[in-house]
Amino acid sequence: MVAYTFIKKNAWWLVSMVYIGIIIGCCNIPVFWDMYGQVKTAHYYLETNFRHLLLNGKGFTDNGHFPLYALYLAVLFKLFGFKLWLAHISIIPFVIGVLYQLQLLCKRFLSEEKTFWVMLLTFIHPTLAAQIIYFSSETCFVFFALWMLNTIKDVRASRMVLSSSLLCLLNLRALPLILIVLLYFVFVKKQRGAWYLSLSVLVAVVWMFIHFYASGWFFVNPENVAHRTVIGFIGMMKNLFWCLVKLTDFGNIIALIFITLFCFKQKRINEPVVFLLLTIIAVIAFCVPLSNPVSNRYFLFVYILSLPAFMYSISSFSKQKIAAACLVFILLVVQSNQLIKPNKYGNAWDCNLQSLNYFDVRKELDNYVTENTISPKDVAAGFQVYFNDEYYLMNGSTKEYDLLSDTEMNENLYIADSNICNNYNEQRISYLENNYTLVKSFTKGSIYIRLFKRNNPFQGFCYSAH
């Protein structure tokens, strides 16, 4: 009983310590998914001694954000060296910050025991765990967002401006969230102090004008039009559908069901649910109109806020019923991590712990290429698989496979096809069947890389569709 009381009172930092242990234990895991771009950008800042802030046109993709996280990594690399372990360690302050700010928010409307349960649910969530293991900047996004909500509740003007400004600079996706939260607190809650949030919007606007002056565009990068254009009605409806799918992923549907039933029973929406709804609206408002694929990562803050809202919705239950509801939620969350969508729909590998199998599979491919004296540039590989070792392993090697096009048919001697790339293409399947032979398959868990070799280096290529 004494031990349980101690754990309950110190849940947030005990969970933090466990996560720190996991991070340290995962320090040898290579760079994954979008963090490759952050590490590559940070390395560029080191090479140029921070002389160039905007990198568009230098082999980098400029999304219009202020490169806050890349600069943070670059400063660490400048001080301690360009090391893989350091990239992993860099996320620790934000992990501690997320858990600390979350427990502060929970204590505003939950008992100590219910807050303890939220901390436990946070610990088993695969999306948060994966984002932490891959030192994703999305963890930083969640920290700033939680900090902002707490400063609004406490009416701490300077911290409100600081947290919301950093949030805006980190990612332009924060703008809809800040605007919606601002409108809610000013016009619904009649909290005049929330107007300080408008200063962060001003900071974002100033940055956008600076960016426009330097690059010539505000929001849509001419070199990356496919991922940042406003789409038509049909496209918006498809994006809305996928937003709803992502919203209910990773067991979140259970939380949403309990929250909905609670609201109908109470005939009102309480503040923890309001925070959740505002966040859902903000994410959907940003994702639906744009051509950029909808990612589960964008819903990380939604998943986190669902936990206290879920706990609040069952807080009137008996201890036995609360335990039963949490058990159902936990089982579905754990099981959802095992569910893999068909390759044609893609998977949120950066939010799924099954992706940890990829690194052994990629290593097998690398070993096979080396042992058979295959030139890396003779191998075409998709996103993630083609990554340059200088930023993937951070070991000094510059080995890099040729980039496999998502639309065109590469004519490399070898093609490495993998479900980790989320680049399913029916035409490519037919193309490989007609022109290539499978020479080796590397598999672990649900992850595979299949290496194909061109049948005849001198024959014409046959294209056909199923």
ZAMARGU-4260 file (C-alpha; in steps of 0.2 Angstrom, whole numbers, plus 5000, padded with zeros to 4 digits):
<rodrens>
0) 5000/5000/5000 | 5014/5012/5004 | 5023/5008/4988 | 5007/5011/4978 | 5004/5028/4986
5) 5022/5032/4982 | 5020/5027/4964 | 5004/5036/4963 | 5011/5052/4969 | 5026/5052/4958
10) 5019/5044/4943 | 5024/5057/4930 | 5043/5056/4934 | 5043/5037/4937 | 5036/5035/4919
15) 5049/5048/4913 | 5063/5038/4921 | 5056/5022/4912 | 5055/5032/4895 | 5073/5039/4898
20) 5079/5021/4900 | 5070/5016/4884 | 5078/5030/4875 | 5096/5026/4881 | 5093/5008/4877
25) 5087/5013/4859 | 5102/5024/4856 | 5109/5013/4842 | 5093/5013/4832 | 5096/5022/4815
30) 5087/5038/4810 | 5070/5035/4804 | 5056/5043/4793 | 5055/5062/4794 | 5069/5064/4806
35) 5081/5060/4792 | 5077/5077/4785 | 5080/5085/4802 | 5097/5077/4805 | 5102/5081/4787
40) 5097/5099/4789 | 5106/5100/4806 | 5122/5092/4797 | 5121/5106/4784 | 5121/5119/4797
45) 5136/5112/4805 | 5145/5111/4788 | 5141/5129/4784 | 5143/5136/4802 | 5125/5141/4802
50) 5127/5154/4788 | 5112/5148/4778 | 5095/5147/4787 | 5084/5142/4772 | 5090/5127/4762
55) 5078/5126/4747 | 5087/5122/4731 | 5102/5114/4740 | 5095/5096/4740 | 5083/5100/4754
60) 5064/5102/4755 | 5058/5118/4762 | 5041/5116/4770 | 5040/5134/4776 | 5042/5131/4794
65) 5056/5139/4804 | 5069/5125/4806 | 5068/5126/4825 | 5071/5107/4829 | 5085/5106/4816
70) 5093/5121/4824 | 5092/5113/4841 | 5100/5097/4835 | 5113/5107/4826 | 5118/5116/4842
75) 5119/5100/4851 | 5130/5092/4837 | 5141/5107/4837 | 5144/5106/4856 | 5145/5087/4857
80) 5148/5080/4840 | 5138/5073/4826 | 5133/5057/4835 | 5118/5045/4833 | 5116/5043/4852
85) 5116/5062/4854 | 5101/5063/4842 | 5091/5051/4852 | 5096/5059/4869 | 5090/5076/4862
90) 5072/5071/4864 | 5073/5068/4883 | 5069/5086/4889 | 5053/5086/4879 | 5048/5068/4885
95) 5050/5074/4903 | 5041/5090/4898 | 5026/5081/4890 | 5023/5070/4905 | 5025/5085/4917
100) 5013/5096/4908 | 5001/5082/4905 | 5000/5078/4924 | 4998/5096/4928 | 4983/5097/4915
105) 4976/5081/4923 | 4976/5087/4940 | 4965/5102/4935 | 4950/5090/4934 | 4956/5072/4939
110) 4960/5065/4956 | 4978/5060/4960 | 4973/5041/4957 | 4965/5045/4940 | 4980/5055/4935
115) 4991/5040/4939 | 4980/5030/4927 | 4982/5042/4913 | 5001/5041/4916 | 5000/5022/4914
120) 4990/5023/4898 | 5002/5036/4891 | 5016/5023/4894 | 5008/5009/4884 | 5003/5020/4869
125) 5013/5014/4854 | 5012/5030/4844 | 5020/5040/4858 | 5032/5027/4862 | 5037/5026/4843
130) 5038/5045/4841 | 5050/5045/4857 | 5061/5031/4851 | 5063/5040/4834 | 5066/5056/4843
135) 5052/5064/4833 | 5050/5083/4833 | 5031/5079/4835 | 5035/5075/4854 | 5041/5093/4855
140) 5025/5099/4847 | 5015/5090/4860 | 5025/5097/4874 | 5023/5115/4868 | 5005/5113/4865
145) 5002/5106/4883 | 5012/5119/4890 | 5002/5132/4881 | 4986/5125/4888 | 4992/5125/4906
150) 4998/5143/4904 | 4981/5149/4898 | 4973/5141/4913 | 4985/5149/4924 | 4984/5166/4915
155) 5003/5167/4914 | 5005/5179/4900 | 5024/5178/4896 | 5024/5159/4896 | 5008/5159/4886
160) 5017/5169/4873 | 5033/5159/4874 | 5025/5142/4872 | 5013/5147/4858 | 5026/5156/4849
165) 5038/5141/4849 | 5024/5130/4844 | 5020/5141/4829 | 5038/5142/4824 | 5041/5123/4826
170) 5027/5119/4814 | 5014/5129/4804 | 5001/5116/4809 | 5000/5124/4825 | 4991/5140/4818
175) 4974/5132/4817 | 4976/5125/4835 | 4981/5142/4842 | 4967/5152/4833 | 4954/5139/4838
180) 4960/5139/4856 | 4961/5158/4856 | 4943/5160/4850 | 4937/5148/4863 | 4945/5156/4878
185) 4941/5174/4872 | 4923/5172/4866 | 4917/5157/4876 | 4926/5157/4892 | 4928/5177/4892
190) 4946/5176/4897 | 4954/5192/4891 | 4971/5186/4895 | 4970/5173/4881 | 4972/5188/4868
195) 4991/5186/4872 | 4990/5171/4860 | 4988/5183/4846 | 5006/5188/4848 | 5012/5170/4843
200) 5001/5172/4827 | 5010/5188/4824 | 5027/5179/4826 | 5022/5166/4814 | 5016/5179/4801
205) 5032/5189/4803 | 5042/5173/4800 | 5031/5169/4784 | 5035/5186/4777 | 5054/5184/4781
210) 5053/5167/4772 | 5043/5175/4758 | 5057/5188/4756 | 5070/5175/4755 | 5061/5161/4745
215) 5048/5170/4735 | 5033/5160/4742 | 5022/5160/4757 | 5014/5143/4759 | 5016/5132/4743
220) 5034/5128/4738 | 5035/5127/4719 | 5047/5112/4721 | 5035/5102/4732 | 5018/5107/4725
225) 5012/5089/4726 | 5012/5090/4745 | 5005/5107/4749 | 4992/5112/4736 | 4973/5115/4740
230) 4963/5100/4733 | 4946/5099/4726 | 4930/5093/4734 | 4932/5074/4731 | 4950/5075/4737
235) 4944/5084/4753 | 4931/5071/4756 | 4944/5057/4754 | 4956/5067/4767 | 4941/5069/4779
240) 4938/5050/4778 | 4957/5046/4782 | 4956/5059/4796 | 4942/5049/4804 | 4952/5033/4801
245) 4967/5040/4810 | 4957/5048/4823 | 4950/5031/4828 | 4967/5022/4826 | 4977/5014/4840
250) 4963/5010/4851 | 4957/5028/4852 | 4940/5023/4846 | 4937/5015/4863 | 4941/5032/4872
255) 4930/5041/4860 | 4915/5030/4863 | 4916/5032/4882 | 4918/5051/4880 | 4903/5052/4868
260) 4892/5042/4879 | 4897/5052/4894 | 4893/5068/4885 | 4876/5062/4880 | 4873/5057/4898
265) 4879/5073/4906 | 4871/5083/4892 | 4886/5095/4892 | 4904/5095/4886 | 4916/5097/4900
270) 4933/5106/4898 | 4944/5090/4896 | 4933/5085/4881 | 4933/5103/4875 | 4952/5103/4874
275) 4951/5087/4864 | 4937/5093/4852 | 4947/5109/4849 | 4962/5099/4844 | 4953/5087/4833
280) 4945/5102/4824 | 4962/5110/4822 | 4970/5095/4815 | 4956/5091/4803 | 4955/5109/4797
285) 4974/5108/4792 | 4974/5091/4784 | 4957/5090/4774 | 4961/5104/4761 | 4979/5100/4757
290) 4986/5087/4746 | 4999/5081/4759 | 4995/5063/4765 | 4986/5062/4781 | 4998/5055/4795
295) 4994/5047/4811 | 5008/5058/4818 | 4998/5073/4816 | 4985/5066/4828 | 4998/5062/4842
300) 4992/5077/4852 | 4974/5071/4850 | 4979/5054/4856 | 4987/5061/4871 | 4972/5073/4876
305) 4960/5058/4873 | 4968/5049/4888 | 4963/5062/4902 | 4946/5065/4893 | 4943/5046/4893
310) 4948/5045/4911 | 4936/5059/4915 | 4922/5051/4906 | 4923/5035/4917 | 4928/5044/4933
315) 4911/5041/4941 | 4913/5022/4938 | 4917/5010/4953 | 4936/5005/4954 | 4931/4988/4946
320) 4923/4996/4931 | 4937/5009/4929 | 4949/4995/4929 | 4939/4985/4917 | 4937/5000/4905
325) 4955/5003/4906 | 4959/4985/4902 | 4948/4985/4887 | 4957/5001/4881 | 4974/4994/4884
330) 4971/4977/4875 | 4964/4987/4860 | 4979/4999/4860 | 4991/4984/4861 | 4982/4974/4848
335) 4981/4989/4836 | 5000/4990/4836 | 4999/4972/4828 | 4987/4977/4814 | 4995/4981/4797
340) 4985/4988/4783 | 4987/4981/4765 | 5002/4988/4757 | 4991/4998/4744 | 4984/5009/4759
345) 5001/5012/4767 | 5005/5011/4786 | 5010/5024/4799 | 5027/5015/4802 | 5033/5030/4812
350) 5019/5028/4824 | 5020/5009/4825 | 5032/4999/4835 | 5032/4985/4822 | 5043/4997/4812
355) 5058/4992/4824 | 5059/4976/4813 | 5064/4987/4798 | 5082/4990/4804 | 5087/4972/4804
360) 5079/4970/4787 | 5089/4985/4780 | 5105/4978/4787 | 5102/4962/4779 | 5100/4971/4762
365) 5116/4981/4765 | 5126/4965/4769 | 5120/4957/4754 | 5124/4972/4743 | 5142/4972/4750
370) 5145/4954/4750 | 5140/4953/4731 | 5150/4968/4727 | 5135/4977/4720 | 5136/4996/4718
375) 5124/5005/4729 | 5119/5017/4714 | 5114/5001/4704 | 5101/4998/4717 | 5085/5009/4717
380) 5076/5010/4733 | 5061/5020/4740 | 5059/5032/4754 | 5068/5027/4770 | 5077/5012/4761
385) 5087/5024/4750 | 5094/5035/4764 | 5112/5040/4765 | 5121/5032/4779 | 5129/5048/4783
390) 5112/5054/4791 | 5104/5036/4793 | 5118/5028/4803 | 5128/5044/4807 | 5144/5033/4806
395) 5154/5043/4793 | 5149/5032/4778 | 5141/5040/4763 | 5133/5025/4755 | 5117/5029/4747
400) 5105/5019/4736 | 5097/5027/4720 | 5080/5035/4724 | 5066/5024/4717 | 5053/5035/4709
405) 5035/5034/4715 | 5028/5037/4697 | 5042/5033/4684 | 5049/5016/4681 | 5067/5015/4686
410) 5079/5006/4675 | 5092/5002/4688 | 5101/4985/4688 | 5093/4981/4704 | 5076/4987/4712
415) 5073/4985/4731 | 5054/4985/4734 | 5048/4987/4752 | 5032/4990/4761 | 5041/5002/4773
420) 5041/5015/4759 | 5022/5017/4757 | 5024/5018/4738 | 5013/5005/4732 | 5011/5006/4713
425) 5002/4993/4703 | 5011/4998/4687 | 5028/4994/4696 | 5022/4977/4701 | 5018/4973/4683
430) 5034/4981/4677 | 5045/4971/4689 | 5036/4954/4684 | 5040/4958/4666 | 5057/4965/4667
435) 5065/4959/4683 | 5068/4943/4693 | 5067/4942/4712 | 5084/4937/4718 | 5083/4939/4737
440) 5069/4943/4750 | 5073/4950/4767 | 5059/4949/4780 | 5056/4951/4798 | 5039/4952/4806
445) 5028/4962/4794 | 5042/4971/4786 | 5050/4965/4770 | 5063/4971/4757 | 5063/4962/4740
450) 5078/4964/4729 | 5074/4962/4710 | 5088/4961/4697 | 5085/4966/4679 | 5083/4951/4667
455) 5094/4958/4653 | 5104/4974/4654 | 5102/4976/4635 | 5084/4971/4632 | 5069/4984/4629
460) 5058/4987/4644 | 5040/4980/4644 | 5027/4990/4652 | 5009/4983/4655 | 4995/4987/4668
465) 4985/4974/4677
</rodrens>
